[in-house]
Amino acid sequence: MSLTAPARPGTAWTPLTGPAHSIALEVLLDGPLPRSELARRLELSPGSLTRLSRPLLDSGLLVETTGVCDPVSGRPTRPLDVEEDGHHFVGVKLTADTAYAVLTTLRARVVAELQAPLPDRSPAACVAVVGDLVRSLAASPGAGRARVRAVGVGLGGRVARDGEVLSARYLGWESVPFGRALEAELGLPVVVDNDVLSLTRAEQWFGTARRCDHFAVVVVGTGVGYGLVVHDEVLDHPDAGVGLLGHFPLDPTGPLCPDGHTGCAEAMLTREAVEVRAGLALRRPVAFDEVLALAAAGEPLARRVVDDSARALGVLLAAIGNLTMPRKVLVSGENAGLAEVGAEAMESGIRAHRNPHASELDVDVQHTGFPEWARGAAVTAIRTFVLGHHR
């Protein structure tokens, strides 16, 4: 199966601007939509909507669905929708030793997934592994006849807008033009993004924060990550990959992190930190999931470790709420279970650091595994296809 998209005008949304672009985006996010509803949302006359949507229908970006009754006029209508299964995207999450990849539709629905170990962490090896995964997914039964339009790659690190990986600690990379190398390998548009920003973009368009124009994402796992959306825009900056919240102070009596900071986010919230503290308390090695299970079952030492971390998480969430005033805060990542098993402690941490007259902080817990990280990278590729720019 060929990977490349047909070379004819209108097969991507790059040229769209103004009202035509707004029509396509509204339909992507909320379709199928009756024309009367689209016209109302975009403040267009019926004639203008017909004129602007015609090229989108002719190009195949939009399709007319089965006729229904228009809720405004009461007359039969054919709502506009996207051909979701007609466009596929691949998202890849790179870790220090594995590449996780998913194939998605235009609305980020996962239809196939694969993973492969990295033989080493060199850029050339990663390009080869990712290239093989993309080709395998494009030829998988879930792909059908649809073509892959773009590829997104998410990784922990600082990434420039042109796809150059400025630094990636887990991979040992500095100034690696990974996006260009992968485009040369595949002959497809490739967008490389910080993995937390990709996850934030996925929540913004297709997740629990959909249609929320001001929210924050806090990721707790191997490290501590942070994404912020303001006025419906993801705050994108190379420093997003630095781990700016990693050494935010949370507990003045807490343990030291590897850099010598007392009770910072890395010392209190990361998987390794929780496992080390639980191991010292229980006097044996203990994995993170077991710590949560023991705490949930009432084991007092594990309970203390989880509650201390959950309370520190509450302090962090309160600080984010105080400083950025989001409408919603999503807690995600491999350690998101801290917010559930330690819910009472987390709430106490929030209350202790919030003004009692402030509105209640809306916290939503999302469990995130590697397929979800890869889906986030796919959403970055979808946004590239839709918006016409890499990030």
Phi, psi and omega in degrees: 000135178288141179273332191281150179283151178302136183272073175223151182301145173090357181278352171230166183262014182305314186285349188288135176220165173059218185300323180298318178295320180296322177299310182299319183291318178300318181291320178301313187280329188231001184293163002285144182233133173297150180301324181296323179290319177298315180299320179295314182297320187261003179056051179245150173285157178305321180294318179295320179297316179299315181296317184284330182276341183302313178298328179291323176290318181297326182280346182090001177291324174244153177225156174268134181263180181301139184299138175226181179271125179295126183293342181268306185271338184080359181268158177299143179213163177242097183302154178267141179215171172265156174274083190302316184276000180273353182226125179243154181221150177245132173244140183229132172252122179260126171250189181291338184224357186215147171249123178252131185226145176227151172253128183233164172276183180296337177258023174067025172279125184283126179247346176198154178212149179215163172214157180209142177288152174270123179297328171201179186262012179292148177304321181297318179295320180293320176299316181296315181294314180295319178301317178296320179296317180298315180295321179295318179293322179296333180261003183285159180303327180292344182285332183059223180262358182288150180258152175283125183266326183199162181234135174245142178233128176245138179209160178279111181161184179266127185231128177282164183293337179273007178092002176283130176275107183290321175197141176216100188300316185291335179263346181075030183260146171220126176053060180251120179282063189294320181300314180295320180296319181287325175298320178295325179290322190255337186068030181230155171297135180231134174236130180251137188216154167299136188295326179291321177295321177299317179297322177296317178298321179295318178295325182293318185266321189229011184246201184288345178263012180304132181069012172260119188269002180209101180209165179235151175239125175246122182251125177238125182192239175298325175226195178237120182242164186210130173232147183222134175244126178229131183053040177067019178240130173288126178286104187254125181202143179305332180292349177301334181269003181280335186085054187297332180271354187303324183247024174293127184288132183236327184218109183293346178251010184282178181286170177274144171274172181301338179268003175091011178272138183275123172059031179279178183300319180293327180285338186251333194243339185288158181302313181298319182296317179295317181295320180295314181294320178293322179296320177294320181291318185268352178061038174196157177296139181214132180278159185303313182298326178291323177302314179298316181297318179295319179296318179296330180276355176097008178297121192295321182290315176297322178301318180295316180298312182295316181295322177298317179291318181295322177296319177297321176299320177299321177299317180295316179297321178298318179298317178296317177298319181292321186274327186243349176050051180286158175282338182208146173236124177261129173257122186224180179103175184293338181260015183299338179300339175303322183288343180263307180294325179256034186303316182295318179294319178299315179298322179294323176295321177295311183299322183293341184238016176241143173297131183299342178271353179287154178294155181295136180282122181275105183251128180238124183265127180235120176280128186236118173255183184296325175299324178292323175298316179295321177300322176301318177296324177296323179295323175300321176293319179299316179297324176298315179297319186279313187272341175084015173215158190296314180207000000 
